[in-house]
Amino acid sequence: MPVPYTAPLADMRFVLSRLLGIADMETADAVLEEAAKIAGEVFAPLNEIGDRQGVKFENGKITMPPGFRDAYQAFVAGGWNGLPVAEEHGGQGLPWLLAIAVQEMMQAANIGLALCGLLNQGAIELLSVHGDDRLKQKFLPKLVEGAWAGTMNLTEPQAGSDVGAVKSKAVKEGDHYRITGQKIFISYGDHDLTENILHLVLARLPAAAEGTRGLSLFLVPKILVNDDGSLGKANDVRAVSIEHKLGQHVSPTCVMTYGDNGGAEGYLVGQEGGGIAAMFTMMNNARISVGVQGLALMERAYQQARDFAKTRVQSRPIENPKAAPVTIIHHPDVRRMLLSMKAHNEAARALAYTCALAVDEAKQENSAAALRVDLLTPIVKGWLTDLANEMTSTGVQIFGGMGYIEETGAAQHMRDARILAIYEGTNGIQANDLVFRKLGRDNGAAFGVLIGEVENFVAATKQKNREALADAVGAAKDSAAWLLQNVKSNPALAAAAAAPFLRLCGNMLGGYYLLRMAELAQDDLAAGNGGADFLKGKIISADFFAAHVLPQNAALAETVKSGGGPVLAMSEAMF
Amino acid sequence: MPVPYTAPLADMRFVLSRLLGIADMETADAVLEEAAKIAGEVFAPLNEIGDRQGVKFENGKITMPPGFRDAYQAFVAGGWNGLPVAEEHGGQGLPWLLAIAVQEMMQAANIGLALCGLLNQGAIELLSVHGDDRLKQKFLPKLVEGAWAGTMNLTEPQAGSDVGAVKSKAVKEGDHYRITGQKIFISYGDHDLTENILHLVLARLPAAAEGTRGLSLFLVPKILVNDDGSLGKANDVRAVSIEHKLGQHVSPTCVMTYGDNGGAEGYLVGQEGGGIAAMFTMMNNARISVGVQGLALMERAYQQARDFAKTRVQSRPIENPKAAPVTIIHHPDVRRMLLSMKAHNEAARALAYTCALAVDEAKQENSAAALRVDLLTPIVKGWLTDLANEMTSTGVQIFGGMGYIEETGAAQHMRDARILAIYEGTNGIQANDLVFRKLGRDNGAAFGVLIGEVENFVAATKQKNREALADAVGAAKDSAAWLLQNVKSNPALAAAAAAPFLRLCGNMLGGYYLLRMAELAQDDLAAGNGGADFLKGKIISADFFAAHVLPQNAALAETVKSGGGPVLAMSEAMF
């Protein structure tokens, strides 16, 4: 039975309008309401069949389940694929902030399908920034429209997280290159949603340097495109097999072979040797998007658990054992779990949208915003996807025995979520990125600006939870200072402390945004703006977070400072 | 490809011999070594096919995958089914402590299959304590041998955690009863491993009281047994369907119908109206066993992740970026995750085995031990199964992208584990049991004795981590005192704080046992007893736990004291 999804428009609106102070809420409302329709009415009803039936690979051809092609076409017809793309490239030219909010809905409704659009966005970004005019003219319009899809081809069997170990080869031949090699874990490497697929492939030219510096990026179409834009013959690339995964069954994860018959025709994107730089253009936004996938599944799991908890009658209330059995939302431990999901969702959304707004600001040559994006990106990716694992599991727990039955749908969110902490750079890699690059490279300057912002809020607010936030900020400063002393002199020790530090930063930021939203909700409540239950719920989310989450930061700071020692002392033979 | 399992005999031995001071290690070693063989060589190789192929339900008949019947027969032939059963009932009469260690191995090797033996043990216990001589004579020998299997039939669609809502009916008819009703979530409700199945069924007599007091317990055989012990005709009971579950695919979870044709023949076990009391005899031990299932899957996931981390080469070491790529166990964050799995396993094993030893002592009329079992049981069940969810997920993370591919087998442990925090009383129910019954009923007396034991250790030890443990104990005392002030006056507030309190207790006990084992390892190291790497690894597990886990207790104590308020303030409409 399909699980319904209703986009949390009131919550989204509260973040955009009140927390971020977006002036043009008319455009935002119009976009979000339309997106909510396609997410709730077109994408969401297919989520369960996508999981159950999955994608089929037969005779070298990949087939999506019934309904998916139509749903994708509806997405494309609505102009959603090119939402944040500049109008000069055929897009809608809307802010990233709105694109991220739309992404939340699509991913929540049907993460397996929505991943296709997410990959398209990355390919568009790469091609529009790094492609030459000829490439852009030939490929960009169809890609922006969504008539053709895009993929990212980085991983190889020997090169998972270590992109520098890529071995695929490219050899120049006239105005193009011949690509040969094998890639694994290629999401949407093949499918029948679009008439063509543009693969963006990392490969190595003859005599190129070792490591990442020797990598170049190539556009390799599934079907070659004639000069008049019509489709020509098939290129020398094919999906060899698909993976049998824990979740996201409808997203085809392919092993790709390039050059079975002499080499696939490919076109250089950017400079020779510039592959990794080009990839990084795209990677940061993709990491934010994966964080948003985490938020999306947390929200979906929350909605389902909440609806179940409000309708499932079971046992008498603990405070009155003679009363009739009640819906399980009345049992304090169930309510605790549900409130944990709600508060974490709200914190996650506030963080992700704040980061997306900074992306828009950074595009306006705002260097402070660019630094903020850099700093927040690993936290958005790492914290939100760790939370997605935890909160989708909490959703299963609320369902009790029914949560273990696949037909209920609660377990699907947990299975779908489990890859998020792994792909687009594992969360261990995010934590290292945070500690060594984002914190370490400017000796904590950008981090200090962020801390200053939170401290200013703490100093100014009259919130009852400000002490809890002050302690959490203190813990963050304390551990950042310790890390800065060690990143250069003892990088292994700092790396062993990176994951707890990322968690601590996420908790602090989550608390900061929830307290700010509680303050705004208090104002709105006093002014009579908005529904009282909704606003009180925001205040209680902050109270919950201050009592259940922020106290952990003191413990995490201790772990950052003293936890690396035992990790490094443990030799391989002792395991 | 089957994932190997090697029973951690050295770790088990260390707990039994050093931590618990078991004198007769000769018997223990002999039993554990034999069990390790059947677990590793017979059960473990079938784990993957059990997951992939699952159990089949066709034409009303349930078929286990190939090999499972033989594996079960090997288990039975070895006398494992009756290991802890008194010799007078045909068992081996060995201590529960050894039975629990054997359970750990069987559950780790193949949890879906081993569950059958676990259910048999519960049925044996019920029947041997509460059955009359006639029932025992007729049914117990075959059940103890394992030729017949046993099941527990509590749950009904309207009565999940609320056993008092059971509606199944029993009507007296001569020397037996006629049972009618429907039961759901019945593990091993039907299968082809044994020639008969004995269902233990909760049902309600006409005019019985409402709630749990009105429940009686009946033995309902699948096939009626003639007075000479031969099998007669089929009873009026059948499996109607099986569930499609997230994990444990090989354990058939059945919807059972009793009395399609007038009523199934059943025999009263214990007194009329004594059903729930009889069930509770069995429930406590079953809860310990479910905790051990958690330990088992943590250990299995750890072994697999460790072996992968020691062989998978990926990326250069962070402290020397010019060196060649290394196995991922050299990356500090991977090592941190692996050490977290190891330390938690060791803590979990120490707690479970300590509790099992207390079960044996309690059987010798030791009332202090009985109170200790009561107190530890919800912690063993709740803490170990929460950890199983977390640690099996950590195992997937260590595998990176490979962890998301089902063929790797890492995800299976996570899926198999996900029911443990739910069945045999959800962990929310365990937390309430801990707070209201185990802590509250004697106003904290039994808890105080446990705290005293830990405090005595802290006072006597010279361990460098004793301050961390002292703080963790202080947090436990503090929150227990707060709870005792509220259990009667504000039970809902105490219930909202129950889950963090259970976690805190688990952390404290885990730290206590790890520190004790570190001290013993230090002694052994000084005396030159045992492998140095093994012993140093024990010391480092304690160091890790003191730096990464024990600091959380101060935060959890804050949450216990201040976290219930927001939970109760959140009205249904605010969600």
Interface residues (C-beta under 8 A of the other chain):
Chain A: T155 Q158 G160 S161 D162 A165 F185 E243 H244 K245 L246 G247 R306 A309 K310 V313 Q314 S315 R316 P317 I318 E319 P325 T327 I329 H330 H331 P332 D333 V334 R335 R336 M337 L338 L339 K342 N389 S393 V396 Q397 G400 G401 M402 G403 Y404 I405 E406 E407 A411 M414 R415 R418 I419 A421 I422 Y423 T426 N427 G428 A431 N432 N490 P491 A492 L493 A495 A496 A498 A499 P500 D533 F534 K536 G537 I540 D543 F544 A547 H548 P551 Q552 A554 A555 L556 E558 T559 S562 G563 G564 G565 P566 V567 L568 A569 M570 S571 E572 A573 M574 F575
Chain B: T155 Q158 G160 S161 D162 A165 F185 E243 H244 K245 L246 G247 R306 A309 K310 V313 Q314 S315 R316 P317 I318 E319 P325 T327 I329 H330 H331 P332 D333 V334 R335 R336 M337 L338 L339 K342 N389 S393 V396 Q397 G400 G401 M402 G403 Y404 I405 E406 E407 A411 M414 R415 R418 I419 A421 I422 Y423 T426 N427 G428 A431 N432 N490 P491 A492 L493 A495 A496 A498 A499 P500 D533 F534 K536 G537 I540 D543 F544 A547 H548 P551 Q552 A554 A555 L556 E558 T559 S562 G563 G564 G565 P566 V567 L568 A569 M570 S571 E572 A573 M574 F575
